[in-house]
């Protein structure tokens, strides 16, 4: 019901403002974007490793509790009342500890929430800032998320700006790396008597190579996009020419058939 209400409000808003000027709308695929951001993949792998470690600890403790319950059930007939109560209390304490650990790891304010916020939020901020920059530059009125609650019954690929968001994030990352590299060079220049160690030189060389590689990859990506656009435009132009030639051929055939029919009619009349 909430989704339907939001959809109705959105449609009403778009319809209301449509009379003033055409709205410029775009959308993104956040899953596609995040899957192509290296920092997100690294953060997700780190998070998955921690989750696996926590679950193993919880599973081990849960199995231990089950063993205690099974032992108590098997030995209950030969145990005194005090021993039974002692073992039941031990099981109860361990169950409470298990629930506490579950809450500590996976609760609303648990470690999972805090670490995810610490690892993933900076990347989400990168995406958000890139979208804001693109929307302001392209003057978009709305930017939707493809997998959001507002179900997209149809989406034209030409309004998908996901790759543009990724390119913006890449450029921002390169700019930050260049600034960092400039700071290192400035610091080295400020201390001329302090010679760089081999390790520092190696790290600096790797950073420079990484920036060069990323710039080359970005340039190739943009070049491939332009080549693809030109290829599509050429195919469209060829298709239009073929259609026009076919239409012309059909018109000529119709005209020839009409003239032939007129000539035959004249012969019949004479």
C-alpha positions, 0 to 999 in steps of 0.5 A: 500500500505504501509503494502504491501511495508513493507511486501515485504521489510521484505521478501526480508531482510529475504531471503537475510540473509537466505543464511548466516544462519538460522534466529531465529524468535519469536512473541508476543501478546501484548494485551495478555501480557498487560491483564496479567500485574496487573499494566496495568489493574489498569492504564487502570481502572484509565484512563477509570474513568477519560475519563468517568468523562470528557465525562460526563462533555462534554455531560452535557455542550452539552445538556445545549447548546441544551437547550439554542438553543431550548429556543431561537428558541421558544422565538425568535418571542417575543424577541427584536433584541438585546436580540436575538443577546445577546443569540446567543453570549452566545450560541457561547461562550459556544460552543467555551468553549465546543470545548476548553474543548474537545481539552483540554481533548482529543486533540493531547497534551491533558490530555488523551495523557499526563495521558496515557503516565504517566500511561502506558509508564512505563508498556510498558517499562517493556514489551520492556525491557523484550523482549530485555532481552529475544531476547539477551539471546535467540539470536532472529533475529526478534521479531514480534508483532502479531497484528501489521501492518505486517499481520501474515497469519500463526503463530506457537504457539511454537514461541510465547514468550508472556508467557516468557515475562510475566515471565520475567516481574514477575521476575523483579518485584519480584527483585525490591520488594526484593531490596525495602524490603532490603532497609527497613530492612537496614534502620531499622537496621541503627536505632536500637533505632527506633522501628517499629510501628505496622503499619510499621510491618504490611506493611512489613509483607504484602510485605513479604507475597506478595513476597512469594505468587508471588514466589509460583505462579511463581514456580507453573506456571513454574511447570505446564508448565513443566508438560504440556511439559512432558504430550505432550512428553508422548502422542507423544511417545505413538502415535509414538509407536502406529503408529509403531505397526500399520505399523508393523502389516500392513507389517506382513499382507502384507508379510503373504498375499504375501507368501499365494499367492506364495503358491497358485501359486505354487499349481496351477503350479504343 
